[in-house]
């Protein structure tokens, strides 16, 4: 099956990679459906690859663009491993550090030390 990988940012300010799958339900209801990977996580989270989910309504998408080569490679990596804890090395390897969300409590602890 042909891969239709796109990167989207939603109104909830999450950034996702999604390999779009087309079906009648998603077309009728304007829902983006496919295999997904959320890029915007906090340092205490894990990356999860999810297969065949209804991600969001089209009206909740702020941006839709082609992923970079390193984001595409990260998607392929996660498709194989399915779940992986965040690590600085992993984020640097795939150039996805900019999507890591800061948590106010964690950031405040670091600045108060």
ZALUM-35549 format. One record per atom (N, C-alpha, C, O): x, y, z. Coordinates in pm, 1 decimal. Layout:
# ZALUM-35549
         u         v         w
         X         Y         Z
...
END
This chain:
# ZALUM-35549
         u         v         w
      83.7    -118.4       0.0
       0.0       0.0       0.0
      88.3     124.9       0.0
     188.6     130.7      71.1
      50.8     223.0     -79.0
     126.2     347.4     -89.9
     119.3     425.7      41.0
      14.0     436.2     104.0
     234.1     480.1      79.9
     238.2     558.5     202.1
     210.8     705.0     169.1
     270.4     761.1      77.2
     119.6     766.6     245.4
      85.0     907.6     230.5
     114.5     977.1     363.2
      23.3    1018.0     435.0
     242.3     989.5     394.0
     283.2    1045.5     521.7
     279.9    1198.3     516.8
     337.8    1261.2     428.2
     210.1    1255.9     615.6
     205.7    1400.8     630.2
     233.2    1437.1     775.5
     221.4    1353.8     865.4
     270.1    1562.9     796.5
     289.4    1615.9     931.7
     181.3    1720.4     952.7
     162.4    1808.8     869.2
     110.4    1710.0    1064.3
       5.5    1807.3    1094.6
      25.3    1865.9    1233.7
      84.8    1803.8    1321.8
     -25.6    1985.9    1250.7
     -35.2    2047.6    1382.5
    -183.1    2074.8    1405.1
    -251.6    2128.6    1318.2
    -231.4    2036.7    1523.2
    -374.1    2050.4    1553.4
    -400.8    2173.0    1639.7
    -308.8    2237.5    1690.1
    -528.2    2202.8    1655.2
    -569.0    2316.0    1738.5
    -527.6    2296.1    1884.3
    -524.3    2392.2    1961.2
    -496.2    2173.2    1922.8
    -447.5    2144.8    2058.3
    -296.2    2162.7    2065.1
    -234.1    2132.8    2167.1
    -237.2    2211.7    1955.9
     -94.4    2239.4    1943.9
      -7.8    2115.0    1958.3
     104.9    2121.8    2007.5
     -61.1    2002.3    1915.1
      18.1    1880.1    1904.8
      60.4    1863.3    1759.8
     -13.7    1897.7    1667.8
     179.3    1810.4    1740.9
     228.9    1782.6    1607.2
     235.8    1632.0    1589.8
     288.4    1560.5    1675.1
     182.4    1585.1    1479.3
     170.3    1442.6    1450.6
     226.9    1410.4    1312.9
     226.3    1493.7    1222.3
     275.9    1286.9    1299.5
     301.8    1228.4    1168.4
     190.8    1127.9    1147.0
     158.8    1050.2    1236.9
     131.9    1128.7    1028.9
      24.0    1034.8    1001.3
      35.4     982.3     859.0
      47.4    1058.2     762.8
      31.3     850.8     849.1
      25.0     783.6     719.7
    -124.2     768.6     689.7
    -190.1     677.9     740.5
    -175.5     858.1     607.4
    -319.0     870.6     584.6
    -374.3     749.0     511.0
    -322.0     707.7     407.5
    -480.4     693.4     566.4
    -555.5     583.5     505.3
    -693.6     638.3     471.6
    -751.5     714.3     549.1
    -744.6     600.5     358.9
    -876.6     649.9     318.3
    -980.7     540.1     335.2
    -959.9     426.1     293.7
   -1090.7     575.3     395.6
   -1205.1     484.6     404.6
   -1332.3     569.2     395.7
   -1326.9     691.6     407.4
   -1444.0     504.6     375.4
   -1570.1     577.2     356.6
   -1608.1     661.0     478.2
   -1652.1     775.0     463.0
   -1591.7     606.0     599.2
   -1630.3     677.6     720.2
   -1549.5     806.9     735.5
   -1606.1     912.6     763.5
   -1417.7     798.2     717.2
   -1335.1     918.0     734.2
   -1365.8    1022.6     626.9
   -1363.8    1142.4     655.2
   -1393.8     979.0     506.1
   -1429.6    1072.9     399.6
   -1561.6    1143.6     430.4
   -1571.5    1265.7     417.9
   -1662.1    1067.0     470.5
   -1794.6    1122.2     499.1
   -1793.2    1219.4     615.8
   -1870.0    1315.6     617.5
   -1706.3    1195.0     713.5
   -1704.5    1275.1     835.3
   -1586.4    1372.0     845.0
   -1565.7    1434.6     949.0
   -1509.1    1384.4     736.7
   -1392.1    1473.3     734.6
   -1297.9    1448.4     851.6
   -1256.8    1541.2     921.2
   -1264.5    1321.2     871.7
   -1175.0    1279.7     979.0
   -1045.5    1228.8     917.3
   -1047.2    1153.2     820.1
    -933.3    1271.0     974.8
    -803.8    1221.3     931.1
    -780.5    1087.1     999.6
    -783.8    1077.7    1122.3
    -757.1     984.3     920.1
    -749.1     847.0     967.9
    -621.0     783.7     915.4
    -585.2     803.9     799.4
    -550.7     706.6    1000.2
    -432.1     635.7     954.2
    -343.0     591.3    1067.9
    -383.6     590.9    1184.1
    -220.6     553.6    1033.0
    -118.5     515.7    1131.2
     -53.4     644.5    1180.3
     -15.2     729.2    1099.6
     -40.6     659.8    1312.1
       0.8     788.6    1367.1
     116.8     778.3    1465.1
     142.0     674.4    1526.1
     186.3     891.0    1477.2
     294.8     907.0    1572.9
     295.1    1052.7    1617.2
     308.8    1143.0    1534.8
     280.0    1075.5    1747.2
     281.2    1213.1    1798.9
     425.4    1254.6    1824.6
     498.3    1187.1    1897.4
     465.6    1364.9    1765.1
     600.0    1417.9    1784.5
     609.2    1503.8    1909.4
     713.0    1505.8    1975.6
     502.4    1574.5    1942.5
     504.3    1669.2    2054.5
     473.1    1596.7    2184.9
     357.5    1575.1    2221.2
     581.7    1559.8    2254.2
     568.9    1493.0    2383.3
     657.6    1565.5    2484.2
     743.2    1645.4    2446.2
     637.0    1537.5    2612.2
     726.4    1592.8    2714.0
     841.1    1494.5    2737.2
     836.1    1379.6    2693.3
     942.3    1540.7    2805.6
    1060.7    1457.6    2829.9
    1030.0    1335.5    2915.1
    1107.5    1239.9    2914.7
     920.3    1336.3    2987.2
     884.6    1221.6    3071.4
     792.8    1123.0    2999.0
     752.8    1022.0    3056.9
     759.1    1151.5    2872.5
     668.7    1066.8    2794.0
     745.5     969.1    2705.8
     868.4     970.0    2698.6
     667.9     886.1    2639.9
     721.5     794.1    2539.9
     658.5     825.6    2405.7
     549.3     881.9    2398.5
     728.1     789.0    2300.4
     672.4     794.9    2166.2
     596.9     665.3    2143.1
     647.8     557.6    2174.2
     476.2     674.3    2088.8
     393.3     557.7    2059.7
     351.1     560.4    1913.9
     305.9     662.9    1862.9
     366.1     448.2    1848.4
     317.2     432.7    1712.1
     181.2     364.8    1721.7
     169.5     258.2    1782.1
      78.9     424.9    1663.2
     -56.7     369.0    1668.4
    -104.0     340.2    1526.5
     -85.9     421.7    1436.0
    -164.1     224.7    1508.5
    -210.5     184.2    1376.5
    -360.4     206.7    1361.0
    -439.7     178.8    1450.9
    -395.4     257.4    1245.3
    -535.4     269.7    1201.9
    -626.2     334.8    1305.8
    -718.8     272.3    1357.7
    -597.6     462.1    1335.1
    -685.2     534.5    1427.2
    -742.3     659.3    1359.6
    -682.2     716.7    1268.9
    -859.5     698.6    1406.7
    -919.3     825.2    1363.7
    -855.5     932.6    1449.7
    -886.8     944.3    1568.2
    -766.9    1010.6    1391.3
    -686.5    1104.0    1469.5
    -762.1    1231.0    1505.7
    -770.4    1266.6    1623.2
    -817.0    1299.4    1406.9
    -881.0    1427.4    1433.3
    -969.0    1467.9    1316.1
    -953.9    1417.3    1204.9
   -1060.3    1559.2    1342.6
   -1140.6    1617.2    1235.5
   -1053.8    1713.4    1153.8
    -963.7    1777.6    1207.7
   -1080.6    1722.3    1028.3
   -1006.6    1812.8     939.6
   -1012.1    1956.8     991.3
    -914.5    2030.3     976.2
   -1122.6    1998.7    1051.1
   -1137.3    2136.9    1097.3
   -1043.1    2170.1    1214.3
   -1022.2    2287.5    1245.0
    -986.3    2067.6    1279.5
    -895.1    2089.4    1392.2
    -748.4    2096.2    1349.8
    -659.8    2107.5    1434.5
    -722.5    2089.4    1219.7
    -585.4    2092.3    1168.7
    -546.2    2236.0    1136.5
    -612.2    2303.7    1057.7
    -437.7    2281.2    1199.0
    -386.3    2415.7    1173.9
    -290.7    2417.3    1055.1
    -297.4    2506.3     970.3
    -202.0    2318.7    1049.6
    -106.7    2308.8     939.3
     -97.5    2164.5     891.8
    -117.9    2069.9     967.8
     -66.4    2151.2     764.4
     -48.1    2019.6     703.5
      69.8    2034.7     607.7
      66.1    2117.5     516.7
     175.2    1954.1     628.5
     293.2    1967.1     544.1
     364.8    1833.7     526.9
     334.3    1735.3     594.2
     458.6    1833.3     436.9
     540.4    1715.1     411.8
     645.5    1705.0     522.4
     709.5    1805.0     554.8
     664.6    1586.5     581.2
     768.0    1572.3     684.5
     907.4    1578.1     623.2
     926.8    1551.0     504.7
    1003.1    1613.9     707.1
    1142.5    1613.9     663.2
    1190.0    1469.6     646.9
    1122.2    1376.5     690.4
    1304.3    1451.3     585.3
    1360.7    1316.6     569.9
    1385.3    1250.4     704.5
    1358.3    1131.5     720.8
    1437.1    1327.1     802.4
    1464.4    1268.5     933.9
    1334.4    1233.8    1006.9
    1329.9    1134.8    1079.9
    1229.9    1312.6     988.6
    1099.3    1279.2    1048.3
    1042.5    1153.5     983.8
     984.9    1068.9    1052.1
    1058.6    1141.2     852.6
    1016.0    1020.2     782.4
    1091.6     898.0     837.7
    1031.1     793.9     863.2
    1222.2     911.2     855.8
    1303.0     801.9     910.8
    1259.1     767.1    1052.6
    1254.7     649.6    1089.1
    1226.4     869.0    1133.0
    1178.5     845.2    1269.3
    1046.6     768.4    1266.7
    1026.8     676.6    1346.3
     957.2     804.8    1176.9
     829.8     734.5    1162.4
     854.9     586.8    1129.5
     791.5     498.5    1187.4
     946.9     560.4    1037.2
     979.0     422.1     999.5
    1040.3     346.0    1117.3
    1009.3     228.9    1139.1
    1126.8     412.8    1192.7
    1187.2     351.7    1311.8
    1078.6     314.2    1412.9
    1077.3     202.8    1465.2
     988.0     407.9    1439.8
     883.6     383.3    1539.1
     783.4     278.6    1492.0
     724.3     208.1    1573.8
     764.3     268.0    1363.1
     676.0     164.5    1308.4
     729.7      26.6    1344.5
     652.6     -66.9    1366.1
     861.2      14.1    1351.0
     925.0    -113.5    1387.0
     922.7    -138.7    1537.1
     890.8    -249.2    1581.0
     956.6     -35.9    1616.9
     970.0     -57.5    1761.5
     840.2     -34.1    1838.3
     826.0     -82.8    1950.5
     745.1      39.6    1780.3
     612.5      67.7    1836.6
     610.5     164.9    1954.3
     524.4     252.7    1958.5
     701.4     152.3    2048.8
     704.6     241.6    2165.0
     848.5     261.3    2207.9
     927.8     167.2    2208.4
     882.0     386.2    2244.3
    1016.9     414.6    2290.9
    1013.6     537.4    2379.6
     952.5     638.5    2344.9
    1080.0     528.5    2495.2
    1088.7     642.5    2585.8
    1163.7     757.1    2519.7
    1253.4     735.8    2438.1
    1125.4     878.5    2556.2
    1199.2     994.8    2509.3
    1343.2     986.4    2558.1
    1368.2     946.9    2671.9
    1436.2    1022.8    2473.7
    1574.6    1044.6    2515.5
    1630.4    1156.8    2429.8
    1590.9    1174.9    2314.6
    1721.9    1230.9    2487.4
    1783.8    1342.2    2415.9
    1855.0    1290.5    2291.0
    1848.1    1352.4    2184.8
    1923.1    1177.2    2304.2
    1995.1    1118.9    2191.5
    1902.2    1080.8    2076.8
    1934.5    1103.6    1960.3
    1788.0    1023.4    2109.4
    1690.4     985.3    2007.6
    1637.3    1110.2    1936.5
    1629.1    1113.8    1813.7
    1601.6    1211.8    2014.2
    1549.6    1335.7    1956.6
    1654.5    1403.0    1868.0
    1621.5    1455.4    1761.7
    1779.6    1401.8    1911.1
    1886.2    1462.4    1830.8
    1911.6    1382.8    1703.4
    1930.5    1441.1    1596.6
    1912.2    1250.7    1713.9
    1938.5    1165.1    1597.2
    1840.1    1193.0    1483.9
    1878.8    1196.6    1367.1
    1712.3    1212.6    1518.7
    1608.6    1233.2    1417.7
    1568.5    1380.6    1402.2
    1473.1    1412.0    1331.0
    1641.1    1469.9    1468.5
    1618.2    1614.9    1456.7
    1473.6    1654.0    1492.4
    1408.3    1729.2    1420.1
    1425.9    1600.7    1605.7
    1288.9    1629.9    1649.8
    1288.0    1699.5    1786.5
    1185.3    1702.4    1854.3
    1402.1    1755.0    1826.3
    1412.6    1820.1    1957.3
    1314.7    1936.5    1972.0
    1266.9    1963.9    2082.1
    1285.0    2004.2    1862.6
    1196.8    2120.8    1867.2
    1052.7    2089.1    1901.5
     975.4    2179.6    1932.8
    1015.5    1963.3    1896.3
     877.8    1924.6    1928.1
     859.8    1887.0    2074.4
     746.8    1869.3    2120.0
     969.6    1874.6    2148.9
     961.3    1833.4    2288.9
     899.5    1947.6    2369.3
     948.8    2060.4    2367.9
     791.5    1916.0    2438.7
     718.5    2016.0    2516.4
     784.8    2036.6    2651.4
     825.2    1940.5    2717.0
     795.8    2160.2    2692.0
     848.8    2185.9    2824.7
     733.8    2175.9    2923.8
     619.8    2211.7    2894.1
     766.8    2126.3    3041.6
     666.8    2122.2    3148.1
     707.8    2227.1    3250.3
     822.4    2228.3    3295.4
     617.8    2312.8    3286.1
     647.6    2426.4    3372.9
     708.7    2381.0    3505.0
     806.8    2439.5    3550.9
     652.3    2277.9    3566.3
     704.4    2231.1    3696.7
     848.1    2181.5    3681.3
     933.7    2215.0    3763.2
     875.3    2103.4    3579.2
    1010.4    2051.0    3558.0
    1106.6    2162.9    3525.7
    1217.9    2165.3    3578.2
    1066.4    2256.0    3440.3
    1152.3    2366.9    3403.1
    1181.4    2457.4    3522.5
    1293.4    2506.6    3536.1
    1083.6    2480.0    3608.7
    1104.0    2563.0    3727.4
    1201.1    2498.0    3823.3
    1283.3    2567.2    3883.2
    1194.1    2366.3    3839.8
    1287.9    2295.8    3926.9
    1430.1    2313.9    3877.0
    1521.4    2335.2    3956.7
    1450.0    2305.7    3747.1
    1585.2    2318.4    3690.9
    1639.7    2458.4    3710.4
    1758.9    2474.8    3736.4
    1555.6    2559.3    3698.3
    1604.7    2696.4    3713.0
    1623.6    2734.8    3860.7
    1697.1    2829.3    3889.6
    1559.9    2664.8    3953.6
    1572.3    2695.1    4095.8
    1687.5    2619.8    4161.7
    1722.5    2648.2    4276.3
    1746.5    2524.4    4090.4
    1857.6    2447.3    4149.3
    1986.6    2524.9    4153.7
    2088.2    2473.3    4200.3
END
